[in-house]
Amino acid sequence: MSQLPGVEVVPRQTLLDVTDLIEFFQRRESVSGVQRVIAETAPLLLAADPYLLAVILDRPRGVFVALTRAEVAQFFGAAVSANREAQANDADTCLLRAQTAPPVRIDANTVLAFLGAVWINDALMLAARDAHALGAKLVYLLYDLTPVLETGHTAAVSRLFERYLNLVLDTASMVPAISQSSRNDFVAYAAAHGAKAPAGSVTGLPCGITPGRYDTSVRPWPRPYALFVGTVEARKNHVLALNTWKQLVDKHGIDGVPDLVCIGRLGWHADEFLRAYVESNGLGGKVSLLSTSVSDAELAAFYANAEFTVYPSRYEGWGLPVSESLAFGKLPVVARNSSLPEAGGTLAVYFESDNAIDMAIVIERDALNLETRMRIESQIADNFVDLTWQHVADAISHDIEQARSREGRKPMYPTIDLGREYVLAAGEDAPDSGYADQYLRHLQTEGLTPMLRQPRSADDFIVVDAGVIGTFGSPQTWGLEIRPGCRADFRFTRPVAGPLTILISTRSMPGLARIDAIGPGGPVQQEVYLGSVITLPLGDGAAGEPAQVTLSVTDAADSIEGFLGIKSFVVLAAEDLQTQVIALKSAADALRQELDFVTNTRSWKVTAPLRKLKGRGAS
């Protein structure tokens, strides 16, 4: 394993982002799912490529920082600590060091690979966009398209995932996927959005829990049972399993059916199952739910001593509980959809997805019939071969090399509408229209843009994500923060011919910041009072030509929070002075309202004598 200490670019430089795993350690959570993929494959990739650097995102600056050799050994070496508290302390130290460490330099010689859950980290998505703009070739490991193909997610989660998919389609050179099903879904999604999906390998996934690593001789349950492992959420379809068990108990009697033991943390939108489970008292004790404190060792014992397993999920990217069941020699009864036939192959038995009657028939035929089940278990013992993490790492490494050999993706210059204000933060969903007062307040405040008071558009992110690139702090509910030494590039295709001007609204807070701006309208240096509007010339040009202006913060010492916050932008014809006045007046009105609020607070009135004494005014 080779972790280079410096930040200079070397030939064939590859950066492996491990932010997701390090922040997972920081939260004191046990490694599973996506994070297990990073934990298992990163050491293999690091060992195989002497030019590979493990990097993390420094959120306040929006830049990638290389791990030190000591940190690589802590998180990926042979003696990695299994103690969550120790891991969390190491992660805290690592992320704190990153805040003052020099960033890695990124250019066209760089390949940057993401193995983690980029879709839940909007700061990481911003940094990936910036790396692409600097010339890097990006590789993303694709898991599934659950938030856009399955209901049961919040609008915010679905919107964030759409932003992730747009990011991948705009910037990826290669996209390996954990299953052919996920790959097919990605290709179909791209086609439906007028894009071509980047190529990529299919990796598959090895089991997370395997026999031989734990003592499974002690039975964890007092009666015969079937096992269902999976997060308790709508997609996993616990309610179908409950209904199927009711059918089986009604037909065969309470002693003719094994218990159903469900193991998994509580997720979202599982209210239908939880209500039925509580109201029926777990079908009179035949169905049990263990949602917390089941260790890997205990889970292995549950697998090893189960009669069989069930997995009725409506959609998966792979289906680890299916392959884990096979690893323990147990028959999995599985819904036929998405990637589940890839995980189960010819050794699992399948029922029609979301069909309780068919699920019950298959369980009766293949699982409750002891002779049939033993025959299938014999086939499993003779034929099941688990994938290896080396196989996964080799597939990812292959795609990294493919990305290196390909021409990098071209920079994005999105098409914008002249005079339309684009908001940089994802808007909050409107409250239920049944609450008329709240709904009206939302339409008149959060539902309008800051400068021109235009209705906000839900698809602003399509332009904003591609058109506003830079080194930002973590995205905020109001927009983006630019700290001293950091920058924002506004880039787009000119909507019309002629001279243009860009207006950028800033977040209101006490103080000012100093900026430099470089663009086709020439260099600009300004002192910006926070809450005012920045006006920058974009020069002259033909419609359809690319335009870009770069805004850098040189000093924010006189601002209370130490950064410049930007909220929205609009591009206008340079001679459109009327609209510029409207934008400036909106900013002035907002500042006046804020000042009125401050000066009417009790603390302002109480400190008036002190301000008068200091010569700073008491009124």
N, C-alpha and C positions, 0 to 999 in steps of 0.2 A: 504494500500500500504506500503510495507516494503522494504526499501533500506538500506542494511547493510553498515555501514561506512568503515569497514576494508577491507583488501584484503586477509585474511586467508581463505583457503578452508573450507567449512562446508559440512556436509553430504547433499546429494541431491542438491548440488549447481547448479543453472541454471543461465546462462548468456543470456540476451536478447540484441542483438546488435541493437542500435538505431542510428547508425552513419548517415545513409542515411537521416533521418528526421532532425537531428541537423544541418547537412551541408546544407540541403534544407532551413531551417530557416535562416542560415547564408547568403544565396544568396538572401534573401528577396523575395522568391517566395511563392505564395499561395498554400496551401496544396491541392493536388488532386491526384487521381490515387493511385500509390504505397504508397506514403507518407501518404495518408489518412488512408490506412490500418494500418500503424504503429501507427498513432495518435489515432485511435479509439480502436485498440486491445491492445496496450501496457498497458494502465491504467487498463484494465480488467485483464490482465495476472499478472500484478504487485500486484493487490489487492488479487488475488486468491492464490498466492504462496509466503509464507513468506521467502523462500530462494532465491527468484528471484532477480537478480541484473541487472539493466539497465546499459549497458556499451557502450562506444564509442571507436573508434580506434584513438590512437594518431599516426598520419601518420609519423612524423619524426622518431619515434622509432619502429613503427610496432607492438605496443602492445595495449591490451585492458585495459581501465581504467574505474572504476565504477563511475557513476554519484553520486553526493552527494544527501542527502535528499532534500536539497533546490532546486537543479537542477531538480530533479524528479517532485517536486511540480510546478516549473516554466513551465516545458514542458508537464506534464501529469496530473497536479492537476485539481481541480474543477474550479480554477480561472485562467486558461491559457489565456494569453494575445492574443487578435486577431490583435494587432498592429504589422505590419510586422517589423517596425523599432525596436520596443522593443524586438521582438523575435530575430532579427538579433544581437542585442547587447548582449542579454543573450547567444546566441549561440557562439558569439566571445569569451565571457568571459569563457564559459565552455570549449571550445577547447583550449584556452590558458592555463587554469589551468591544462588540461590533459597532457600538455607537461612536467610537473614536478611532476605529481602525481604518486604514486606507481602503477605498473600494477597489475591487478588481477592475481592470480596464477591459472594456468590451469593444470589439470591432469586427470586421468581416472575417477575421481568423478564428472567431469564437463559435463553438457550438454550446448551447445552453439547454440542458435536459431537465425536465420537470417530471418527477415520479409521484408527487403528492396531490392533495386535494386543492388544486389551484382555484377551483370554482367557489370555495368558501372564503377565499382570502383576496378581497378586492385590491389590497395594497400590492400583493404579488402579481395580480393581473396588470396593474399599472406599470410595475417594474419590468414585466415581460414585454409589454408594448415598447417601453423605452429601449430595452436590449435589442429588439427587432429593428427599431429606428436607427440604432447605432451600427447595424449590419450583421448582428449575430444570427445564426441559424438555430431555430428553436425546435425541440423535440418534446412532445407531451405524451405521457402514458395515459391512454383513455380507459376509463373503467366502465361506465355505462351512461345512458341518457335518461336515467330515471326521472329527474325533475321536469323534463319536457314531454316524456312519454307516459308518465303515470300521474294520475290525480292524487291529491292528498298532501301536496306541498303548499306552503304559503306562497302568496303572490311574490313576496320579496325573494324567496329562495328560487322560484322559477325564473324570475327576472335576472338574478345574479347568474344562474346557470346559462341562460341565453347569452349573457355577456361573455361568459367563458367560452361557449361554443363559437361565438363571433370572433373572439380572440384567436382561437385555434385555427379557424378557417382563414383568418386574415394573415396570420404570422407563422404558422407551423411549416417546417420543411418535411418532417416525418411525424406520423402519429401511430405508434404501436398501440394495440388494444389487447385487453386481457381475454377477449373471446372473439370468435368470428361473428357472433350475434351482435356484440357491441360495435364491431367494425361495420357490419351491414347497416345497423341503425344510423351510424354516423354518416355513411355514404348517402343514405336516403334523406337524412336531415339536410345535408349540404345541397343535394339536388333540389329539394323543396325550397331552398332559399337562394337558388340561382348560382350556386358555387360548386366547385369540384373539390372533393375531399382529398387532402394529401395522403400519399401512400403510407403504409406501415405494416409491420409484422403482427402476428397473433401470438401472444405469449403463453396463454393459459395461466393457471395458478396452482401451486402446490398446496397441500393441506396445511392449515395452521396448527391443528392438533393431530398428533399421530400416535399410534400405539408404540410401546417399547420405551417411551420416555418417562412414563409414570406407572406407579403401582395401582393397578385397576382390579385387584383381587377382591376388594371389599365392595359388596353391592351397595349402591347409594340410595336405593329405594326399596321399601319393604315388600312390594308386590310386582308382578310382571308389568312392564310398561313399554310404550312406544315413545320415541323422543322427537321433539320438534325444537330445533335450535334456530333462533333468529330474533332480531329486534322486534318488539311488539309494536307494529305500526300497520296501517291499512294495507300497504302493498304486500306484506308477508302473508296476509290472509288467514290470520288466526281464527277469524269468525267462521271461515269455511271448515277448518279442522274441528271446531267446536260442533258445528251442525252435523258434520259427518259422524262424529263420535256419538251424537245423540241418536242418529239413525242406527248405528251399530248396536248401541245399548238397547234400544227399543226392540231390535230384531233378535239379538243373541242373549240378552239378559246382562245384568251388571257383572256377573262372574265369567261371562263368555267373551269379554273384550278386555284387553290390557288397559291400564291407566294411560293417559296421555300426559306426559311431563313436558311443559313448554319452558325453555330456558332462553332468556334474552332480556336486555334492558328495555325499559319503557321508552317508546318513541313518540311519534305524533299521529294524530287522527286515528287512534285505536279505540275510540269511544264506543263504537258498536260492539266490538268484542268484549271490552271491559264491562260494559253494562250487562251483556248477556251472561258473562262469566260470574259476575257478582250476584245477579238475580237468580241464577240457577245453582248458586253455591258450588260452582265448578262441576256442574252436572252431578250433583250429589257426591262430590269427592272423586269422580272419575277423571277429571281434568285438573291439573295443578299448574301454577305459574310461579316460576322462580326468576325474579327480575333483578336481583342484586346478589352480590357477594358469592358468585360461583367462579372459583378459580379454574385455571387451565387443568390442573390435576383432577379436580372434581368433575369437570366437563369430560375429561378423558374416561373417567370411571362410568359416567352416564352413557357415553357412547359404547363402551366395551360391554356393558351389562344390559343394554336395551334388547328388546325382542326384534324391533325394526325401527326405522325412522320415517318421518313424513316431512314433506316440504312443498306446501301448496302455494308458494309465492307466485304473484302475478307477473313479476318481471325481475330479472337479475342480470348483472354484468358477468357473473360466473356461476356462483352457487357453491361456496365452500362447504356448507353443511352436507351437501350431496356427496362430494368427493371424500369428505372426512368420514362419513358413514361407511363408504366403501373401504376406506383405509382400515377401519376397525372390523371389516368383514360383515357389516350389517346391511340388510336390504333397505334401500331408500325407495319410498313411494313418492313420486314426484309429479308435479304439474308439468304438462308438455307445453312449454313456451320459452321464448327468449333463448338464453344460453344454457338452460338447465339440461337439455339433452347432450350438450358438450361436456358438462361436468359429470353426468351420470353414464354417458355412453350406452353400450348395450347391456350393462350390468344392473342398471336401475330399472324399475317398472314405472310406467307413466299412466296418468289419467288425464281426461280432458280438463283443461284449465278452467277454474272457477265453477266446477260441476261437482257438487257434494254427492250426488247419486253415483256418478262414475268413480269418484274417489272411494266411496264405500265398496263398490263392486270390486275394484282392483285390490283393496285391502283384504277383502274376503277371499278372493281367488289366490293371491300370491303371498300375503303376509299372515293371515290367520290360519291358512292351510299349512300345517307344520311340514308335511312332506315336500310341498312345493317350495316353501321358504328355505328348507335345508338344501334342496337341490340348487337354488340360486346362490345361496351362501357358499356352496362348494365352487360354483363358477367364479364367484367373486374372489375367493381365496386363490384360485388357480390363475386368474387373468388380470386382476387389478394391478396396475403399475402407476404409482404416483409420479407426477411431474417433479422436477427439482428446481431449486432456486437458481442453480447454475444455468439451466435451460432458459429461464426468464431473463437472467442477466445477459446471456449470449444474444437473445433476440433483441434486447434493448441496445446492446453494444453494436449489433449489426445495423440497426436503424440510425444510431449516432454516426457511424461511418458513412452510411448512405446520405445522411444530411450533409456531412462534410464535403462529399463529392459533388453535391448538387449546387446549382446557382441559388443564391439567397433570394428569399421572397422580396419583391419590390416594396418600397415604402408606400404607406397609405396616405392618400390625399382625398378625403371624403368630399362629396358634393354637398354644398350647403345652400340654404335659401337666403337671399339678400333680405335683411330686415327682420329675420327670425331670430329670437333670442334663445340660446341653448343653455340649459341649466346643467351644471357639472355634477350635482348630487342626484342620486336616484330619489325620486319623489316618494313621499309616504302615501300609502293607499288612502283614499277618501273614506271617512267613517260611513257606517251604514246610513243610507238615505232615510231610514226611519227616524233618525235623530236629526230633524230638519235644521235646528240651530247649529249643531256641530258641522253638519254637511255644508251649510251656507258659509260658515266661518272658514272652512277648509277651501271652498271655491274662491273666496275673496282674499285669502292669504297664501297658504302653502300651494294652492292650485294655480297661482299666477307667478310669472317670472319677476325677478327683482327690479329690473330697470324699466321695461316697457309695459309691464303688467299684462302680458299676453298669457292666455291659457297654456299651462305646461303640457308638453307632449310626453307620453309614456315611452316613445321610442327615441328620445334625445340621445340615449346612450349609444346608438348606432353611429352617430356623428361624433359625439364627445369622446368615446373610447378610442376611436381611430384618429381624431383630429387634435386632441390635447394630450401631448406626450411630454414626459419630463421626469424629474426626480422630486417626487412629492412625499410628504408624510402620509400616514394612514388616512384614507378618505374619511371625511366627516359627513354628518347629516346635512350640513350646509354647503359643502363643496370640498376644495382641495387646499392644503396648506403648503406654502413654499418657504422653506427656511433659508437663512443666509448661506450662500454658496450653491444653492439649488436653482433649478430653472423650470420653465414651462415653455414648450414649443406649441404654437397654434399653427396648424397646417391644414390646408384645404385647397380645393379647386376653385378658382375665381368664378363666382356666379355670373358676373357681367364684365364687360370691358370698361376700362377707365379707372381713375384713382379711387381707392377704397380706404376705409378707416375701420379699425376694430375697437370696440368699447368692451371693457372688462370690468365687471362689478366686483368689489372687494368686500370682505366681511367687516362689519363695524365692530371695532373695539378701541379702547384708548390707545393713542399713539400714532406713529407713522413709520414707514419703511422706505428705504432707498432702493431704486431699481435701475438696471440697465436694460435697454431693449435694442435688439438688432434685427432689422428686417429690410424689405425692399424700399421702405420709406425713409431709410437712413437710421443712424444710431440716435437713441434717446436716453437721457438720464433724467430721472424725476425723483422728487420726494413725494410720497403718496400718503395722504391722510387716510387711515384705515376706515373704510365705509364709503369712500368716494369712488369715482369711476376713472379708470385708467383709459386714456385715449391714445392710440398709437396709429401712425400712418402705415398703410400697406403699399403705397406707391401705385404706379400705373401698370396696366397689363391687359392682355387679351382674355376674353372669356374662355374658360377651360384650361388655362395655364395654372400650374401649382403656385401657391403663395405660402410663405411661412414667416412668422415673426417669433423671435425668442426673447422671453422676459426672464431676467435673472434678478434675484434679490441679493443685494450687496451688503445691506445692513438692516437689522430690525431691532437694534438695541433699545430704541425708543418706543417699541411696542410692548404692551403689557405681557403678551404671550410669546414674543420672540419670533414671530413669523408673519408673513403676508397671506391672508386667506382670500382665495378667489372663488366666486360663486357662479358666474355665468359670463357669456360673451355674445356679442352680436356684431355682424359685419354690415356696414352701411356704405353707400356711395359717399365719397368725401364731401360732396356739396349738400348732402342731406342734413342741414343744420337743425331743422325742426325736430327730427327724431333724436338728434344728439341732445338738444335742450330738454326733451321729455325725459331721457335717461338721467341726465344730470339733476333735473328737478326731483325725480324719484329718489335718487340717492340723498339729496339734501333733505327731503321730507323725512326719510327714514332716520337720518342723523338727528333731525329736529325732534322727532318723537322719542328717540332714545335719550337725548339730552333732557327733554321734559320729564321723562321717567326718573332719570338720575337725580335731577335737581329737586324733585318732589319726595325723594326718599328721606327717611328720618336721619340716616347717617350723614347725608349731605347737609341737612340743616344744622345738625349738632356740630359738625366740623367747620361751619361757616366762620366763626371767630378765628380759628386757627389759620384758615386760608387768607383771611383779611390781614392777620398778623404777618404772614409770610409774603404778602403782596401778591397773592394769586386770585384775589377777588372772592367776595363772599356771596355774590348774587348769581 
